[in-house]
Amino acid sequence: MGQARTDSETTRSDGPATTLGRRQFLGSAVGAAALSAVGTATAQSEPDYGGWFDDVSNYDGTVDRRGQDTVEITVGAEGNNGAFAFAPAAVMVSPGTEVVWTWTGEGGGHNVVSDGDGPLDSGDPVAESGTTYSHTFENEGLFKYVCEPHLSLGMKGAVVVRPGGGGGGDGGQQGPPANPDYGGWFDDVSNYDGETVDRTGQDTVEVTVGAAGNNGAFAFDPPAVRVSPGTEVVWTWNGEGGGHNVVSDGDGPLDSGDPVAESGTTYSYTFEETGIYKYVCEPHLSLGMKGAVVVGGPPGGSGGDGGGGGRTGSQVSGPTWLFTAPVAFAFFTPLLYAAAMRRRRQTTPPAEMVDADGTVRVEEAAATDPETELGHEEFDPTGTAALIAFYFVLIALLWVFMYFVEFLGRVSVIG
């Protein structure tokens, strides 16, 4: 293992930092939902890099690692037409976080040097796998850095230091928006219906290779799927449509190799970083056999439905009283009406029937022929009409409530 270079603000690292596990991410997602509820969208907004990442192929947004004591960045990751990238390219950490750069041994000699007068300097380029360099960021700010030998290829990165997070994990990690912009990628894909299927929260997600579409068995199903970071996506061949493969568009990480036609063939990849990963079947690209995997929930969102259909993070919006008032009204109306009717029937006996000690005298009624007569006091048309009116109002309020939830909040409560 290579030695870690240190300076006055750099701490020695004995090995690569522990990477974020899938279970850690899912557990910390609860903290992310709580943060978004109190309005942390501003604190988590994407920094302005001023075109710094324009020529960096693996940049797909800022990965939020705030709340972690140690954060790892890979040196020599896939990107920029080779192993010439930092991964993640842009990361957000809390003040006091130790960032550890770990060499993969790919792409030749690399180093980590600040752009301008920054604090980062790992020294001469090193190619040995396992080499580490670490720095603890105490002050807030934006710290850009490069690999000097491969700067012209786009091997650049940035560390953003901001307060916030505090979940001890990756709960605040940003992701693509709720409705990703694929830039016309699916214009010629017949089985894409405009929806990104939400599979966030699942450990493993399957995509069928050779599904019906594009005038034959030349489609991925689903063509667009959203997953959580740390999810393993498995492509499974159904044996239809001839030979297929799964290859990233551009410098992405996907490559299943030569086209295969055999049913039951599988290819899998675990997505750790947020972003949009486009891919194709090379033999049938011209027919529209394309797909995309969206990793991470939208910024400020609460994740997915844990295996849902086509929705991407259904949420109910509006003041709390709008939803709780009709429910409370429906529950208490019968009780209030019963209490009012009971009180109405309670009458005070005449004074001449009350003795000095407060006892009410009971006089035996004269014997009369048994008759059954329905009087006004026994059948109260006013009270009955009031009860019916109450329930009509209740039904109307419940329909209003369902309208706001179903059509404005976009959460189904009917079926």
Secondary structure by P-SEA (a helix, b strand, c coil): cbbbbbcccbbbbccccccccaaaaaaaaaaaaaaaaacccccccccccccccccccccccccccccccbbbbbcccccccccccccccbbbbcccbbbbbbbcccccbbbbbcccccccccccccccccbbbbbbbccbbbbbccccccccccccbbbbbbcccccccccccccccccccccccccccccccccccccccccbbbbbcccccccccccccccbbbbcccbbbbbbbcccccbbbbbcccccccccccccccccbbbbbbbccbbbbbccccccccccccbbbbccccccccccccccccccbbbbbccccccaaaaaaaacaaaaaaaaaaaaacccccccccccccbbbbbbcccccbbbbbccccccaaaaaaaaaaaaaaaaaaaaaaaaaaccccccccc
